[in-house]
Amino acid sequence: MAQDIRELFKEDAQTHEKMPINHQNRFLKKLDDAFPIESKSKFNRLKIAASIVVFLGLGFGAYNFLKQEAPIPNNTIVNTNTVETKTLGDVSPGLKKVEDYYLASINLELSKIEYTPETKDLFDGYVVQLEELDKEYKRLSVELTQSGPSELTVNALIDNLKFRLNLLYRLRAQLKELNTSETGVDEVKQSI
């Protein structure tokens, strides 16, 4: 009963059955009937979908490109409330320390100044000069933002802070001198 499989294959090999003519063509026809070729509409849909994706991508890119603001000329006054500007602290940590020192000193000097109705005119004159220096500082900050850090811009920003601090020192000295002269006049009036 048990037969050797090798012998069976030898016997099978000797009986060469030939495939009927046109067997391959009939087989392919039966395959085509069983699995018809899909219509080209699916391929067309993919082309349309790919085109839509490309157009959306181009539209988004164009929107972002056109949304960017045009460069601001140097002689234009800039409203710094809407433009995000860099400060010295954004350039380097060392410059941030310098900027913080000057700003803290300026605020300290402003807090030390005693404002009286007699010194109003003197004080207002200095405030106008401080406002001019502040506008110039903002303009320089915009320049720093647009053109990047340069030695001239950084030095101009530091000099601006120095000028403001020196201006406050002079104001305080003049107010002190004015108060001493008024005190001296008051003492003379009281002794008379």
ZIKA-V611222 format. One line per field, one symbol per residue. ss: DSSP state (H for helix, E for strand, - for the rest). psi: psi as a letter, one per 30 degrees, with the letter a starting at -180 (. if undefined). A space follows every 10 residues. Layout:
# ZIKA-V611222
ss: ???
psi: ???
This chain:
# ZIKA-V611222
ss: ----HHHHHH HHHH------ --HHHHHHHH HHHH------ HHHHHHHHHH HHHHHHHHHH HHHHHHH--- ---------- -------HHH H-HHHHHHHH HHHHHHHHHH HH----HHHH HHHHHHHHHH HHHHHHHHHH HHHHHHH--- HHHHHHHHHH HHHHHHHHHH HHHHHHHHHH HHHHHHHHHH H-
psi: eklkfeeeee eeffijkkkl kgeeeeeeee eeeeilkllf eeeeeeeeee eeeeeeeeee eeeeeffkkl kklegkkkjf ffkkllleff eleefeeeee eeeeeeeeee ffkjklffge eeeeeeeeee eeeeeeeeee eeeeeeflkl eeeeeeeeee eeeeeeeeee eeeeeeeeee eeeeeeeeee f.
